[in-house]
Amino acid sequence: MLTLKINNELDFGMEREAKKLRLVLLNKNTELACRKETFGNLQKFLAAEEAHAFKGRLQLYKHNNSISVALKGEKLGTIAASKLENYMAELKKY
């Protein structure tokens, strides 16, 4: 699983699962929330200038080149959109 640091306690992980990506919010090694999504839907989300993804526990908000990660509507931190794109490209190879 590839992970990105959100803040001092939380990580945002990604792993390939069949033809989808599994997005995971982690507190140390404990999963707090996950979401399975297609590569295509995530690429559309990343291509938009401003966007909101998902309606469940794990939500992503994009504004320009940063992505805010939220759990149950509470924003916990941000990651760079370019890092997420690079990780997706890495996982798509397999």
DSSP file (Angstrom, degrees, kcal/mol; ACC not computed):
  #  RESIDUE AA STRUCTURE BP1 BP2  ACC     N-H-->O    O-->H-N    N-H-->O    O-->H-N    TCO  KAPPA ALPHA  PHI   PSI    X-CA   Y-CA   Z-CA
    1    1 A M              0   0    0      0, 0.0     2,-0.4     0, 0.0    14,-0.2   0.000 360.0 360.0 360.0 132.3    0.0    0.0    0.0
    2    2 A L  E     -A   14   0A   0     12,-2.4    12,-2.7    85,-0.1     2,-0.4  -0.775 360.0-165.1 -89.7 135.6    1.3    3.4   -0.9
    3    3 A T  E     -A   13   0A   0     -2,-0.4     2,-0.4    10,-0.2    10,-0.2  -0.933  16.2-159.6-128.4 149.7    0.7    6.1    1.8
    4    4 A L  E     -A   12   0A   0      8,-2.4     8,-3.1    -2,-0.4     2,-0.4  -0.976  29.0-117.4-121.4 137.4    0.7    9.9    2.0
    5    5 A K  E     +A   11   0A   0     -2,-0.4     6,-0.2     6,-0.2     3,-0.1  -0.616  30.0 176.6 -76.3 126.5    1.0   11.7    5.3
    6    6 A I        -     0   0    0      4,-2.5    72,-0.6    -2,-0.4     2,-0.2   0.839  67.6 -30.3 -94.1 -47.6   -2.0   13.9    6.1
    7    7 A N  S    S-     0   0    0      3,-1.5    -1,-0.4    70,-0.1    70,-0.1  -0.814  86.1 -64.6-152.1-167.4   -1.0   15.1    9.5
    8    8 A N  S    S+     0   0    0     -2,-0.2     3,-0.0     1,-0.2    -3,-0.0   0.780 132.0  25.7 -61.2 -27.2    1.1   13.9   12.5
    9    9 A E  S    S+     0   0    0     18,-0.0    19,-1.1     1,-0.0     2,-0.3   0.713 112.0  67.3-108.3 -26.6   -1.3   11.0   13.2
   10   10 A L  E     - B   0  27A   0     17,-0.2    -4,-2.5    66,-0.1    -3,-1.5  -0.756  50.1-170.7-112.4 146.9   -3.1   10.2    9.9
   11   11 A D  E     -AB   5  26A   0     15,-2.5    15,-3.1    -2,-0.3     2,-0.6  -0.934  17.7-140.2-126.2 152.6   -2.1    8.7    6.6
   12   12 A F  E     -AB   4  25A   0     -8,-3.1    -8,-2.4    -2,-0.3     2,-0.3  -0.968  28.3-166.5-112.0 116.8   -4.0    8.4    3.3
   13   13 A G  E     -AB   3  24A   0     11,-3.5    11,-2.8    -2,-0.6     2,-0.4  -0.734  11.6-167.1-109.4 154.6   -3.3    5.0    1.6
   14   14 A M  E     +AB   2  23A   0    -12,-2.7   -12,-2.4    -2,-0.3     2,-0.3  -1.000  11.3 166.4-137.9 136.5   -4.0    3.6   -1.8
   15   15 A E  E     - B   0  22A   0      7,-1.7     7,-3.5    -2,-0.4     2,-0.3  -0.993  36.2-109.7-146.3 151.8   -3.8    0.1   -3.1
   16   16 A R  E     - B   0  21A   0     -2,-0.3     2,-0.4     5,-0.2     5,-0.2  -0.613  28.9-178.5 -81.8 137.2   -5.0   -1.6   -6.2
   17   17 A E  E >   - B   0  20A   0      3,-3.0     3,-2.1    -2,-0.3     2,-0.2  -0.871  61.8 -59.2-138.0 102.6   -7.9   -4.0   -5.9
   18   18 A A  T 3  S-     0   0    0     -2,-0.4    -1,-0.1     1,-0.3     0, 0.0  -0.453 119.3 -19.3  57.5-122.1   -8.8   -5.7   -9.2
   19   19 A K  T 3  S+     0   0    0     -2,-0.2    20,-0.7    -3,-0.1    -1,-0.3   0.277 129.8  70.7 -96.9  11.4   -9.7   -2.8  -11.6
   20   20 A K  E <  S-BC  17  38A   0     -3,-2.1    -3,-3.0    18,-0.2     2,-0.4  -0.729  76.7-119.7-120.9 169.8  -10.3   -0.3   -8.8
   21   21 A L  E     -BC  16  37A   0     16,-3.5    16,-2.6    -2,-0.2     2,-0.6  -0.906  18.0-144.3-106.7 140.2   -8.3    1.6   -6.3
   22   22 A R  E     -BC  15  36A   0     -7,-3.5    -7,-1.7    -2,-0.4     2,-0.4  -0.930  14.8-160.4-105.1 116.2   -8.9    1.2   -2.6
   23   23 A L  E     -BC  14  35A   0     12,-3.4    12,-2.2    -2,-0.6     2,-0.4  -0.832  12.6-172.6 -99.0 131.2   -8.5    4.5   -0.7
   24   24 A V  E     -BC  13  34A   0    -11,-2.8   -11,-3.5    -2,-0.4     2,-0.6  -0.978  22.7-149.3-133.2 136.1   -7.9    4.1    3.0
   25   25 A L  E     -BC  12  33A   0      8,-2.8     7,-3.3    -2,-0.4     8,-1.1  -0.926  29.4-167.5-100.8 122.2   -7.6    6.6    5.9
   26   26 A L  E     -BC  11  31A   0    -15,-3.1   -15,-2.5    -2,-0.6     2,-0.6  -0.897  27.0-161.7-119.3 139.3   -5.2    5.2    8.5
   27   27 A N  E >  S-BC  10  30A   0      3,-2.8     3,-2.2    -2,-0.4     2,-0.6  -0.937  82.8 -50.6-112.8 102.6   -4.4    6.1   12.1
   28   28 A K  T 3  S-     0   0    0    -19,-1.1   -17,-0.1    -2,-0.6    -2,-0.0  -0.597 123.8 -26.4  59.9-112.4   -1.0    4.4   12.5
   29   29 A N  T 3  S+     0   0    0     -2,-0.6     2,-0.5    -3,-0.1    -1,-0.3   0.267 116.9 103.9-110.8  11.6   -2.0    0.9   11.2
   30   30 A T  E <   -C   27   0A   0     -3,-2.2    -3,-2.8     2,-0.0     2,-0.4  -0.823  69.3-131.0 -97.9 127.4   -5.7    1.1   12.1
   31   31 A E  E     +C   26   0A   0     -2,-0.5    -5,-0.2    -5,-0.2     3,-0.1  -0.628  25.4 176.7 -76.4 126.5   -8.1    1.7    9.2
   32   32 A L  E     -     0   0A   0     -7,-3.3     2,-0.3    -2,-0.4    -1,-0.2   0.769  68.4 -14.2 -95.3 -34.7  -10.6    4.5   10.0
   33   33 A A  E     -C   25   0A   0     -8,-1.1    -8,-2.8    24,-0.0    -1,-0.4  -0.976  59.8-166.8-162.9 154.4  -12.4    4.4    6.6
   34   34 A C  E     -C   24   0A   0     -2,-0.3     2,-0.3   -10,-0.2    24,-0.3  -0.971   2.0-168.4-145.0 162.7  -12.0    3.1    3.1
   35   35 A R  E     -C   23   0A   0    -12,-2.2   -12,-3.4    -2,-0.3     2,-0.5  -0.973  14.2-144.3-151.5 134.1  -13.5    3.6   -0.3
   36   36 A K  E     +C   22   0A   0     -2,-0.3     2,-0.3   -14,-0.2   -14,-0.2  -0.886  31.2 164.8-100.9 131.7  -13.2    1.7   -3.6
   37   37 A E  E     -C   21   0A   0    -16,-2.6   -16,-3.5    -2,-0.5     2,-0.1  -0.984  35.6-107.0-146.3 152.5  -13.2    3.8   -6.7
   38   38 A T  E  >  -C   20   0A   0     -2,-0.3     4,-1.8   -18,-0.2     5,-0.2  -0.418  27.5-120.6 -77.8 155.7  -12.4    3.3  -10.4
   39   39 A F  H  > S+     0   0    0    -20,-0.7     4,-2.4     1,-0.2     5,-0.2   0.908 112.5  55.8 -58.5 -42.9   -9.3    4.9  -11.9
   40   40 A G  H  > S+     0   0    0      1,-0.2     4,-2.1     2,-0.2    -1,-0.2   0.905 106.2  48.0 -60.4 -45.3  -11.5    6.9  -14.3
   41   41 A N  H  > S+     0   0    0      1,-0.2     4,-1.9     2,-0.2    -1,-0.2   0.891 112.9  48.8 -65.0 -38.1  -13.6    8.5  -11.7
   42   42 A L  H  X S+     0   0    0     -4,-1.8     4,-2.3     2,-0.2    -1,-0.2   0.868 109.3  52.7 -69.7 -34.6  -10.6    9.5   -9.7
   43   43 A Q  H  X S+     0   0    0     -4,-2.4     4,-1.8     2,-0.2    -2,-0.2   0.889 108.6  50.2 -66.8 -38.0   -9.0   11.0  -12.8
   44   44 A K  H  X S+     0   0    0     -4,-2.1     4,-1.1     2,-0.2    -2,-0.2   0.907 110.5  50.6 -63.3 -41.3  -12.1   13.0  -13.5
   45   45 A F  H  < S+     0   0    0     -4,-1.9     3,-0.5     1,-0.2    -2,-0.2   0.918 112.3  46.3 -60.9 -45.2  -12.0   14.3   -9.9
   46   46 A L  H  < S+     0   0    0     -4,-2.3    -1,-0.2     1,-0.2    -2,-0.2   0.787 107.1  58.4 -70.7 -27.4   -8.3   15.3  -10.3
   47   47 A A  H  < S+     0   0    0     -4,-1.8    -1,-0.2    -5,-0.2    -2,-0.2   0.763  90.0  88.3 -74.1 -24.6   -8.9   17.0  -13.6
   48   48 A A  S  < S-     0   0    0     -4,-1.1     3,-0.2    -3,-0.5    15,-0.0  -0.406  75.3-137.4 -74.7 150.1  -11.5   19.4  -12.2
   49   49 A E  S    S+     0   0    0      1,-0.3    15,-1.9    -2,-0.1     2,-0.4   0.916  94.6  12.0 -70.7 -44.8  -10.4   22.7  -10.7
   50   50 A E  E    S+D   63   0B   0     13,-0.2    -1,-0.3     2,-0.0     2,-0.3  -1.000  83.2 149.5-134.7 134.5  -12.8   22.3   -7.8
   51   51 A A  E     -D   62   0B   0     11,-1.8    11,-3.1    -2,-0.4     2,-0.4  -0.988  34.0-141.5-159.0 163.0  -14.6   19.1   -6.9
   52   52 A H  E     -D   61   0B   0     -2,-0.3     2,-0.4     9,-0.2     9,-0.2  -1.000  20.5-162.3-130.9 131.7  -16.1   17.0   -4.1
   53   53 A A  E     +D   60   0B   0      7,-3.1     7,-1.9    -2,-0.4    -2,-0.0  -0.956  46.9   3.9-122.4 136.0  -15.8   13.2   -4.2
   54   54 A F        -     0   0    0     -2,-0.4     6,-0.1     5,-0.2    -1,-0.1   0.435  46.7-139.7  78.2 149.1  -17.8   10.6   -2.2
   55   55 A K  S    S+     0   0    0      4,-0.1     4,-0.1    -3,-0.0    -1,-0.1   0.372  74.2  82.2-117.8  -1.5  -20.7   10.9    0.1
   56   56 A G  S    S-     0   0    0      2,-0.4    17,-0.2    16,-0.0    16,-0.1   0.205 104.6 -62.5 -87.6-151.4  -19.7    8.3    2.7
   57   57 A R  S    S+     0   0    0    -23,-0.2    15,-2.9    15,-0.1     2,-0.6   0.903 122.3  58.2 -64.6 -43.2  -17.4    8.5    5.7
   58   58 A L  E    S+ E   0  71B   0    -24,-0.3    -2,-0.4    13,-0.2     2,-0.3  -0.807  71.9 173.3 -93.9 122.5  -14.3    9.2    3.6
   59   59 A Q  E     - E   0  70B   0     11,-2.4    11,-2.9    -2,-0.6     2,-0.4  -0.958  18.9-155.0-131.3 148.6  -14.6   12.3    1.5
   60   60 A L  E     -DE  53  69B   0     -7,-1.9    -7,-3.1    -2,-0.3     2,-0.4  -0.972   5.0-167.7-122.7 138.2  -12.2   14.3   -0.7
   61   61 A Y  E     -DE  52  68B   0      7,-2.2     7,-3.1    -2,-0.4     2,-0.5  -0.994   8.4-157.6-125.5 125.7  -12.4   18.0   -1.6
   62   62 A K  E     +DE  51  67B   0    -11,-3.1   -11,-1.8    -2,-0.4     2,-0.4  -0.892  16.2 170.2-108.3 132.4  -10.3   19.4   -4.4
   63   63 A H  E >   -DE  50  66B   0      3,-2.4     3,-1.9    -2,-0.5     2,-0.3  -0.934  66.8 -51.2-139.4 114.4   -9.4   23.1   -4.7
   64   64 A N  T 3  S-     0   0    0    -15,-1.9     0, 0.0    -2,-0.4     0, 0.0  -0.419 123.0 -17.0  55.2-115.4   -6.7   24.1   -7.2
   65   65 A N  T 3  S+     0   0    0     -2,-0.3    16,-2.4    -3,-0.1    17,-0.4   0.169 121.0  80.3-108.8  18.7   -3.8   21.8   -6.6
   66   66 A S  E <   -EF  63  80B   0     -3,-1.9    -3,-2.4    14,-0.2     2,-0.5  -0.940  58.9-152.6-126.1 151.5   -4.6   20.5   -3.1
   67   67 A I  E     -EF  62  79B   0     12,-3.0    12,-2.3    -2,-0.4     2,-0.4  -0.981   8.9-149.5-123.4 122.5   -7.0   17.8   -1.8
   68   68 A S  E     -EF  61  78B   0     -7,-3.1    -7,-2.2    -2,-0.5     2,-0.5  -0.763  10.9-147.3 -89.8 135.6   -8.5   18.0    1.6
   69   69 A V  E     -EF  60  77B   0      8,-2.9     7,-3.2    -2,-0.4     8,-1.0  -0.903  19.0-172.7-105.2 128.4   -9.3   14.6    3.2
   70   70 A A  E     -EF  59  75B   0    -11,-2.9   -11,-2.4    -2,-0.5     2,-0.5  -0.929  18.3-156.5-125.6 146.4  -12.3   14.5    5.5
   71   71 A L  E >  S-EF  58  74B   0      3,-2.2     3,-1.8    -2,-0.4   -13,-0.2  -0.986  86.3 -15.9-120.0 119.4  -13.8   11.8    7.8
   72   72 A K  T 3  S-     0   0    0    -15,-2.9    -1,-0.1    -2,-0.5   -15,-0.1   0.859 131.0 -51.9  53.5  39.3  -17.5   12.2    8.4
   73   73 A G  T 3  S+     0   0    0    -16,-0.5     2,-0.6   -17,-0.2    -1,-0.3   0.327 112.7 118.5  85.1  -7.9  -17.4   15.7    7.1
   74   74 A E  E <   -F   71   0B   0     -3,-1.8    -3,-2.2     2,-0.0     2,-0.3  -0.837  64.0-132.3 -96.6 117.5  -14.6   16.9    9.3
   75   75 A K  E     +F   70   0B   0     -2,-0.6    -5,-0.3    -5,-0.2     3,-0.1  -0.519  26.7 178.1 -71.3 128.4  -11.5   18.0    7.3
   76   76 A L  E     -     0   0B   0     -7,-3.2     2,-0.3     1,-0.4    -6,-0.2   0.675  53.9 -45.5-105.8 -23.4   -8.4   16.4    8.7
   77   77 A G  E     -F   69   0B   0     -8,-1.0    -8,-2.9   -70,-0.1    -1,-0.4  -0.972  53.5-100.7 171.2 179.8   -5.6   17.5    6.4
   78   78 A T  E     -F   68   0B   0    -72,-0.6     2,-0.3    -2,-0.3   -10,-0.2  -0.899  17.6-167.3-129.0 156.8   -4.5   18.1    2.9
   79   79 A I  E     -F   67   0B   0    -12,-2.3   -12,-3.0    -2,-0.3     2,-0.3  -0.950  36.1 -97.8-134.9 156.9   -2.3   16.4    0.3
   80   80 A A  E  >  -F   66   0B   0     -2,-0.3     4,-1.6   -14,-0.2     3,-0.4  -0.565  22.9-137.9 -76.2 135.8   -1.0   17.7   -3.0
   81   81 A A  H  > S+     0   0    0    -16,-2.4     4,-2.4    -2,-0.3     5,-0.2   0.858 103.5  59.6 -61.2 -35.1   -3.0   16.6   -6.0
   82   82 A S  H  > S+     0   0    0    -17,-0.4     4,-2.3     1,-0.2    -1,-0.2   0.873 103.1  51.3 -63.4 -37.2    0.2   15.9   -7.9
   83   83 A K  H  > S+     0   0    0     -3,-0.4     4,-2.3     2,-0.2    -1,-0.2   0.912 110.0  49.1 -66.1 -41.0    1.3   13.3   -5.3
   84   84 A L  H  X S+     0   0    0     -4,-1.6     4,-2.3     2,-0.2    -2,-0.2   0.911 111.2  50.2 -63.6 -41.5   -2.1   11.6   -5.6
   85   85 A E  H  X S+     0   0    0     -4,-2.4     4,-2.3     2,-0.2    -2,-0.2   0.910 110.3  50.2 -62.1 -42.8   -1.7   11.6   -9.4
   86   86 A N  H  X S+     0   0    0     -4,-2.3     4,-2.0     1,-0.2    -2,-0.2   0.905 110.9  48.5 -63.4 -42.0    1.8   10.1   -9.2
   87   87 A Y  H  X S+     0   0    0     -4,-2.3     4,-2.3     2,-0.2    -1,-0.2   0.891 110.3  51.6 -65.2 -40.1    0.6    7.3   -6.8
   88   88 A M  H  X S+     0   0    0     -4,-2.3     4,-2.1     2,-0.2    -2,-0.2   0.916 109.4  49.9 -62.4 -42.5   -2.3    6.5   -9.1
   89   89 A A  H  X S+     0   0    0     -4,-2.3     4,-0.8     1,-0.2    -1,-0.2   0.891 110.3  51.0 -62.8 -39.7    0.1    6.2  -12.1
   90   90 A E  H >< S+     0   0    0     -4,-2.0     3,-0.5     1,-0.2     4,-0.4   0.915 113.2  44.3 -63.7 -44.1    2.3    3.9  -10.1
   91   91 A L  H >< S+     0   0    0     -4,-2.3     3,-0.9     1,-0.2    -1,-0.2   0.791 104.4  63.3 -72.6 -28.1   -0.6    1.7   -9.1
   92   92 A K  H 3< S+     0   0    0     -4,-2.1    -1,-0.2     1,-0.2    -2,-0.2   0.754  90.3  69.0 -69.7 -22.6   -2.0    1.6  -12.6
   93   93 A K  T <<        0   0    0     -4,-0.8    -1,-0.2    -3,-0.5    -2,-0.2   0.811 360.0 360.0 -63.6 -29.8    1.1   -0.1  -13.9
   94   94 A Y    <         0   0    0     -3,-0.9    -1,-0.2    -4,-0.4    -2,-0.2   0.442 360.0 360.0 -90.8 360.0    0.3   -3.3  -12.1
